[in-house]
Amino acid sequence: MTNLVRTTIQISDLQTGMTVEVDGKLRTVGNNSVSKTDHGLAFEGDASSKTITRVQFRVPTANGIELR
């Protein structure tokens, strides 16, 4: 069992501080990560994809499992 939860979301739904998976590597979304191009929104300059994989971590707490 892994503590990672992967969800596919639209690039337009990204927020600063989210963790995403790009080419098998985890990255944190920064203030300048999402930009507008002639072809729509782009994550770090790549406008070819409209969706991205968001990664959340399952963290055990006193109140049960939480996603962070």
Biopython code that builds the backbone (N, CA, C, O; Angstrom):
import numpy as np
from Bio.PDB.StructureBuilder import StructureBuilder

atoms = [
    (1, "MET", "N", (0.843, -1.190, 0.000)),
    (1, "MET", "CA", (0.000, 0.000, 0.000)),
    (1, "MET", "C", (0.878, 1.239, 0.000)),
    (1, "MET", "O", (1.868, 1.314, 0.728)),
    (2, "THR", "N", (0.512, 2.193, -0.809)),
    (2, "THR", "CA", (1.280, 3.431, -0.907)),
    (2, "THR", "C", (0.531, 4.570, -0.236)),
    (2, "THR", "O", (-0.689, 4.514, -0.080)),
    (3, "ASN", "N", (1.251, 5.583, 0.154)),
    (3, "ASN", "CA", (0.607, 6.722, 0.794)),
    (3, "ASN", "C", (0.292, 7.835, -0.202)),
    (3, "ASN", "O", (-0.115, 8.924, 0.205)),
    (4, "LEU", "N", (0.474, 7.579, -1.509)),
    (4, "LEU", "CA", (0.192, 8.583, -2.535)),
    (4, "LEU", "C", (-1.186, 8.351, -3.144)),
    (4, "LEU", "O", (-1.567, 7.215, -3.428)),
    (5, "VAL", "N", (-1.931, 9.443, -3.343)),
    (5, "VAL", "CA", (-3.225, 9.390, -4.012)),
    (5, "VAL", "C", (-3.108, 10.268, -5.251)),
    (5, "VAL", "O", (-2.853, 11.468, -5.145)),
    (6, "ARG", "N", (-3.295, 9.671, -6.426)),
    (6, "ARG", "CA", (-3.170, 10.408, -7.685)),
    (6, "ARG", "C", (-4.551, 10.679, -8.260)),
    (6, "ARG", "O", (-5.399, 9.788, -8.316)),
    (7, "THR", "N", (-4.771, 11.935, -8.691)),
    (7, "THR", "CA", (-6.031, 12.361, -9.275)),
    (7, "THR", "C", (-5.731, 13.204, -10.507)),
    (7, "THR", "O", (-4.846, 14.059, -10.471)),
    (8, "THR", "N", (-6.456, 12.974, -11.594)),
    (8, "THR", "CA", (-6.293, 13.785, -12.795)),
    (8, "THR", "C", (-7.196, 15.007, -12.692)),
    (8, "THR", "O", (-8.401, 14.879, -12.478)),
    (9, "ILE", "N", (-6.604, 16.204, -12.846)),
    (9, "ILE", "CA", (-7.365, 17.449, -12.771)),
    (9, "ILE", "C", (-7.024, 18.332, -13.971)),
    (9, "ILE", "O", (-6.040, 18.093, -14.671)),
    (10, "GLN", "N", (-7.837, 19.337, -14.194)),
    (10, "GLN", "CA", (-7.591, 20.314, -15.254)),
    (10, "GLN", "C", (-6.476, 21.267, -14.817)),
    (10, "GLN", "O", (-6.344, 21.565, -13.630)),
    (11, "ILE", "N", (-5.688, 21.738, -15.757)),
    (11, "ILE", "CA", (-4.621, 22.690, -15.441)),
    (11, "ILE", "C", (-5.212, 23.976, -14.864)),
    (11, "ILE", "O", (-4.579, 24.633, -14.037)),
    (12, "SER", "N", (-6.415, 24.336, -15.295)),
    (12, "SER", "CA", (-7.050, 25.556, -14.791)),
    (12, "SER", "C", (-7.396, 25.457, -13.303)),
    (12, "SER", "O", (-7.622, 26.483, -12.662)),
    (13, "ASP", "N", (-7.441, 24.242, -12.741)),
    (13, "ASP", "CA", (-7.767, 24.046, -11.328)),
    (13, "ASP", "C", (-6.537, 24.042, -10.423)),
    (13, "ASP", "O", (-6.674, 23.922, -9.205)),
    (14, "LEU", "N", (-5.343, 24.172, -10.992)),
    (14, "LEU", "CA", (-4.121, 24.156, -10.182)),
    (14, "LEU", "C", (-4.048, 25.387, -9.282)),
    (14, "LEU", "O", (-4.450, 26.488, -9.656)),
    (15, "GLN", "N", (-3.520, 25.155, -8.083)),
    (15, "GLN", "CA", (-3.295, 26.239, -7.134)),
    (15, "GLN", "C", (-1.856, 26.157, -6.635)),
    (15, "GLN", "O", (-1.256, 25.083, -6.602)),
    (16, "THR", "N", (-1.318, 27.303, -6.252)),
    (16, "THR", "CA", (0.037, 27.355, -5.718)),
    (16, "THR", "C", (0.143, 26.444, -4.499)),
    (16, "THR", "O", (-0.714, 26.471, -3.616)),
    (17, "GLY", "N", (1.194, 25.645, -4.462)),
    (17, "GLY", "CA", (1.440, 24.751, -3.342)),
    (17, "GLY", "C", (1.018, 23.319, -3.581)),
    (17, "GLY", "O", (1.421, 22.431, -2.830)),
    (18, "MET", "N", (0.208, 23.063, -4.618)),
    (18, "MET", "CA", (-0.189, 21.692, -4.934)),
    (18, "MET", "C", (1.018, 20.904, -5.427)),
    (18, "MET", "O", (1.951, 21.472, -5.994)),
    (19, "THR", "N", (0.993, 19.594, -5.207)),
    (19, "THR", "CA", (2.026, 18.707, -5.722)),
    (19, "THR", "C", (1.467, 17.991, -6.944)),
    (19, "THR", "O", (0.362, 17.451, -6.900)),
    (20, "VAL", "N", (2.230, 17.985, -8.035)),
    (20, "VAL", "CA", (1.805, 17.330, -9.270)),
    (20, "VAL", "C", (2.914, 16.392, -9.738)),
    (20, "VAL", "O", (4.073, 16.520, -9.343)),
    (21, "GLU", "N", (2.520, 15.440, -10.598)),
    (21, "GLU", "CA", (3.478, 14.502, -11.168)),
    (21, "GLU", "C", (3.626, 14.799, -12.655)),
    (21, "GLU", "O", (2.647, 14.777, -13.402)),
    (22, "VAL", "N", (4.859, 15.076, -13.080)),
    (22, "VAL", "CA", (5.154, 15.377, -14.479)),
    (22, "VAL", "C", (6.326, 14.497, -14.895)),
    (22, "VAL", "O", (7.402, 14.561, -14.301)),
    (23, "ASP", "N", (6.113, 13.682, -15.908)),
    (23, "ASP", "CA", (7.149, 12.773, -16.402)),
    (23, "ASP", "C", (7.720, 11.893, -15.300)),
    (23, "ASP", "O", (8.921, 11.621, -15.279)),
    (24, "GLY", "N", (6.863, 11.445, -14.383)),
    (24, "GLY", "CA", (7.289, 10.561, -13.315)),
    (24, "GLY", "C", (7.977, 11.249, -12.154)),
    (24, "GLY", "O", (8.443, 10.578, -11.233)),
    (25, "LYS", "N", (8.052, 12.577, -12.173)),
    (25, "LYS", "CA", (8.703, 13.330, -11.105)),
    (25, "LYS", "C", (7.676, 14.200, -10.394)),
    (25, "LYS", "O", (6.771, 14.746, -11.025)),
    (26, "LEU", "N", (7.821, 14.327, -9.071)),
    (26, "LEU", "CA", (6.933, 15.178, -8.299)),
    (26, "LEU", "C", (7.438, 16.608, -8.326)),
    (26, "LEU", "O", (8.631, 16.870, -8.171)),
    (27, "ARG", "N", (6.494, 17.537, -8.530)),
    (27, "ARG", "CA", (6.831, 18.960, -8.557)),
    (27, "ARG", "C", (5.789, 19.727, -7.766)),
    (27, "ARG", "O", (4.631, 19.316, -7.689)),
    (28, "THR", "N", (6.199, 20.836, -7.183)),
    (28, "THR", "CA", (5.289, 21.709, -6.474)),
    (28, "THR", "C", (4.927, 22.877, -7.381)),
    (28, "THR", "O", (5.796, 23.471, -8.019)),
    (29, "VAL", "N", (3.634, 23.201, -7.435)),
    (29, "VAL", "CA", (3.153, 24.292, -8.279)),
    (29, "VAL", "C", (3.536, 25.616, -7.624)),
    (29, "VAL", "O", (3.211, 25.860, -6.462)),
    (30, "GLY", "N", (4.222, 26.457, -8.369)),
    (30, "GLY", "CA", (4.620, 27.772, -7.880)),
    (30, "GLY", "C", (3.772, 28.872, -8.489)),
    (30, "GLY", "O", (2.881, 28.608, -9.296)),
    (31, "ASN", "N", (4.052, 30.106, -8.099)),
    (31, "ASN", "CA", (3.292, 31.252, -8.609)),
    (31, "ASN", "C", (3.402, 31.401, -10.118)),
    (31, "ASN", "O", (2.451, 31.850, -10.758)),
    (32, "ASN", "N", (4.532, 31.038, -10.700)),
    (32, "ASN", "CA", (4.759, 31.233, -12.132)),
    (32, "ASN", "C", (4.680, 29.936, -12.928)),
    (32, "ASN", "O", (5.102, 29.908, -14.085)),
    (33, "SER", "N", (4.157, 28.870, -12.348)),
    (33, "SER", "CA", (4.114, 27.577, -13.027)),
    (33, "SER", "C", (3.059, 27.515, -14.121)),
    (33, "SER", "O", (3.266, 26.860, -15.142)),
    (34, "VAL", "N", (1.934, 28.187, -13.922)),
    (34, "VAL", "CA", (0.845, 28.170, -14.896)),
    (34, "VAL", "C", (0.851, 29.492, -15.645)),
    (34, "VAL", "O", (0.840, 30.564, -15.040)),
    (35, "SER", "N", (0.868, 29.402, -16.978)),
    (35, "SER", "CA", (0.877, 30.617, -17.793)),
    (35, "SER", "C", (-0.151, 30.509, -18.905)),
    (35, "SER", "O", (-0.563, 29.414, -19.288)),
    (36, "LYS", "N", (-0.559, 31.664, -19.416)),
    (36, "LYS", "CA", (-1.498, 31.710, -20.538)),
    (36, "LYS", "C", (-0.705, 31.784, -21.836)),
    (36, "LYS", "O", (0.242, 32.561, -21.952)),
    (37, "THR", "N", (-1.099, 30.970, -22.811)),
    (37, "THR", "CA", (-0.457, 30.981, -24.119)),
    (37, "THR", "C", (-1.523, 31.166, -25.183)),
    (37, "THR", "O", (-2.706, 31.294, -24.868)),
    (38, "ASP", "N", (-1.112, 31.181, -26.428)),
    (38, "ASP", "CA", (-2.061, 31.286, -27.536)),
    (38, "ASP", "C", (-2.967, 30.060, -27.612)),
    (38, "ASP", "O", (-4.062, 30.127, -28.171)),
    (39, "HIS", "N", (-2.508, 28.935, -27.047)),
    (39, "HIS", "CA", (-3.248, 27.676, -27.111)),
    (39, "HIS", "C", (-3.970, 27.355, -25.808)),
    (39, "HIS", "O", (-4.448, 26.233, -25.637)),
    (40, "GLY", "N", (-4.062, 28.295, -24.899)),
    (40, "GLY", "CA", (-4.722, 28.080, -23.607)),
    (40, "GLY", "C", (-3.717, 28.119, -22.475)),
    (40, "GLY", "O", (-2.649, 28.716, -22.610)),
    (41, "LEU", "N", (-4.046, 27.492, -21.371)),
    (41, "LEU", "CA", (-3.161, 27.462, -20.216)),
    (41, "LEU", "C", (-2.059, 26.431, -20.410)),
    (41, "LEU", "O", (-2.257, 25.401, -21.053)),
    (42, "ALA", "N", (-0.896, 26.728, -19.842)),
    (42, "ALA", "CA", (0.250, 25.825, -19.941)),
    (42, "ALA", "C", (0.881, 25.674, -18.568)),
    (42, "ALA", "O", (1.008, 26.644, -17.820)),
    (43, "PHE", "N", (1.277, 24.440, -18.240)),
    (43, "PHE", "CA", (2.017, 24.194, -17.006)),
    (43, "PHE", "C", (3.490, 24.134, -17.354)),
    (43, "PHE", "O", (3.915, 23.258, -18.108)),
    (44, "GLU", "N", (4.265, 25.046, -16.819)),
    (44, "GLU", "CA", (5.708, 25.164, -17.057)),
    (44, "GLU", "C", (6.033, 25.157, -18.547)),
    (44, "GLU", "O", (6.991, 24.514, -18.977)),
    (45, "GLY", "N", (5.231, 25.874, -19.331)),
    (45, "GLY", "CA", (5.506, 26.044, -20.752)),
    (45, "GLY", "C", (4.968, 24.956, -21.655)),
    (45, "GLY", "O", (5.072, 25.079, -22.875)),
    (46, "ASP", "N", (4.393, 23.889, -21.106)),
    (46, "ASP", "CA", (3.868, 22.787, -21.913)),
    (46, "ASP", "C", (2.360, 22.943, -22.075)),
    (46, "ASP", "O", (1.596, 22.637, -21.160)),
    (47, "ALA", "N", (1.937, 23.423, -23.248)),
    (47, "ALA", "CA", (0.514, 23.644, -23.513)),
    (47, "ALA", "C", (-0.138, 22.460, -24.216)),
    (47, "ALA", "O", (-1.309, 22.541, -24.589)),
    (48, "SER", "N", (0.591, 21.365, -24.405)),
    (48, "SER", "CA", (0.050, 20.232, -25.146)),
    (48, "SER", "C", (-0.987, 19.441, -24.350)),
    (48, "SER", "O", (-1.824, 18.763, -24.947)),
    (49, "SER", "N", (-0.954, 19.510, -23.046)),
    (49, "SER", "CA", (-1.882, 18.752, -22.216)),
    (49, "SER", "C", (-2.802, 19.704, -21.458)),
    (49, "SER", "O", (-2.362, 20.750, -20.980)),
    (50, "LYS", "N", (-4.066, 19.343, -21.349)),
    (50, "LYS", "CA", (-5.032, 20.160, -20.612)),
    (50, "LYS", "C", (-5.286, 19.609, -19.212)),
    (50, "LYS", "O", (-5.925, 20.263, -18.389)),
    (51, "THR", "N", (-4.780, 18.393, -18.944)),
    (51, "THR", "CA", (-4.928, 17.799, -17.623)),
    (51, "THR", "C", (-3.557, 17.477, -17.042)),
    (51, "THR", "O", (-2.558, 17.412, -17.759)),
    (52, "ILE", "N", (-3.535, 17.280, -15.740)),
    (52, "ILE", "CA", (-2.287, 16.969, -15.051)),
    (52, "ILE", "C", (-2.625, 16.070, -13.865)),
    (52, "ILE", "O", (-3.762, 16.073, -13.391)),
    (53, "THR", "N", (-1.663, 15.312, -13.388)),
    (53, "THR", "CA", (-1.889, 14.401, -12.271)),
    (53, "THR", "C", (-1.528, 15.099, -10.965)),
    (53, "THR", "O", (-0.371, 15.447, -10.730)),
    (54, "ARG", "N", (-2.527, 15.296, -10.130)),
    (54, "ARG", "CA", (-2.302, 15.872, -8.807)),
    (54, "ARG", "C", (-1.967, 14.736, -7.839)),
    (54, "ARG", "O", (-2.569, 13.665, -7.902)),
    (55, "VAL", "N", (-1.018, 14.972, -6.958)),
    (55, "VAL", "CA", (-0.611, 13.967, -5.980)),
    (55, "VAL", "C", (-0.911, 14.504, -4.585)),
    (55, "VAL", "O", (-0.520, 15.616, -4.231)),
    (56, "GLN", "N", (-1.609, 13.695, -3.807)),
    (56, "GLN", "CA", (-1.849, 14.016, -2.412)),
    (56, "GLN", "C", (-1.279, 12.886, -1.567)),
    (56, "GLN", "O", (-1.150, 11.753, -2.031)),
    (57, "PHE", "N", (-0.945, 13.201, -0.338)),
    (57, "PHE", "CA", (-0.324, 12.239, 0.556)),
    (57, "PHE", "C", (-1.299, 11.849, 1.653)),
    (57, "PHE", "O", (-1.912, 12.711, 2.283)),
    (58, "ARG", "N", (-1.444, 10.532, 1.883)),
    (58, "ARG", "CA", (-2.247, 10.025, 2.999)),
    (58, "ARG", "C", (-1.398, 10.115, 4.249)),
    (58, "ARG", "O", (-0.318, 9.529, 4.327)),
    (59, "VAL", "N", (-1.902, 10.860, 5.232)),
    (59, "VAL", "CA", (-1.150, 11.065, 6.465)),
    (59, "VAL", "C", (-1.990, 10.569, 7.637)),
    (59, "VAL", "O", (-3.098, 11.062, 7.848)),
    (60, "PRO", "N", (-1.482, 9.597, 8.408)),
    (60, "PRO", "CA", (-2.228, 9.143, 9.575)),
    (60, "PRO", "C", (-2.175, 10.199, 10.686)),
    (60, "PRO", "O", (-1.106, 10.707, 11.024)),
    (61, "THR", "N", (-3.334, 10.514, 11.240)),
    (61, "THR", "CA", (-3.417, 11.463, 12.348)),
    (61, "THR", "C", (-4.235, 10.832, 13.465)),
    (61, "THR", "O", (-4.718, 9.708, 13.324)),
    (62, "ALA", "N", (-4.391, 11.537, 14.556)),
    (62, "ALA", "CA", (-5.189, 11.034, 15.677)),
    (62, "ALA", "C", (-6.659, 10.885, 15.283)),
    (62, "ALA", "O", (-7.387, 10.098, 15.888)),
    (63, "ASN", "N", (-7.100, 11.645, 14.261)),
    (63, "ASN", "CA", (-8.496, 11.602, 13.825)),
    (63, "ASN", "C", (-8.699, 10.673, 12.630)),
    (63, "ASN", "O", (-9.786, 10.653, 12.054)),
    (64, "GLY", "N", (-7.698, 9.916, 12.252)),
    (64, "GLY", "CA", (-7.790, 9.016, 11.110)),
    (64, "GLY", "C", (-6.847, 9.442, 10.003)),
    (64, "GLY", "O", (-5.887, 10.172, 10.247)),
    (65, "ILE", "N", (-7.114, 8.991, 8.795)),
    (65, "ILE", "CA", (-6.267, 9.294, 7.650)),
    (65, "ILE", "C", (-6.735, 10.615, 7.016)),
    (65, "ILE", "O", (-7.926, 10.801, 6.768)),
    (66, "GLU", "N", (-5.789, 11.525, 6.759)),
    (66, "GLU", "CA", (-6.084, 12.794, 6.099)),
    (66, "GLU", "C", (-5.273, 12.884, 4.816)),
    (66, "GLU", "O", (-4.165, 12.355, 4.734)),
    (67, "LEU", "N", (-5.834, 13.562, 3.810)),
    (67, "LEU", "CA", (-5.102, 13.835, 2.569)),
    (67, "LEU", "C", (-4.504, 15.223, 2.659)),
    (67, "LEU", "O", (-5.188, 16.188, 3.001)),
    (68, "ARG", "N", (-3.232, 15.315, 2.352)),
    (68, "ARG", "CA", (-2.559, 16.626, 2.377)),
    (68, "ARG", "C", (-1.795, 16.808, 1.096)),
    (68, "ARG", "O", (-1.154, 17.840, 0.901)),
]
sb = StructureBuilder()
sb.init_structure("model")
sb.init_model(0)
sb.init_chain("A")
sb.init_seg("    ")
for serial, (resi, resn, name, xyz) in enumerate(atoms, 1):
    if name == "N":
        sb.init_residue(resn, " ", resi, " ")
    sb.init_atom(name, np.array(xyz, "f"), 0.0, 1.0, " ", f" {name:<3s}", serial, name[0])
structure = sb.get_structure()
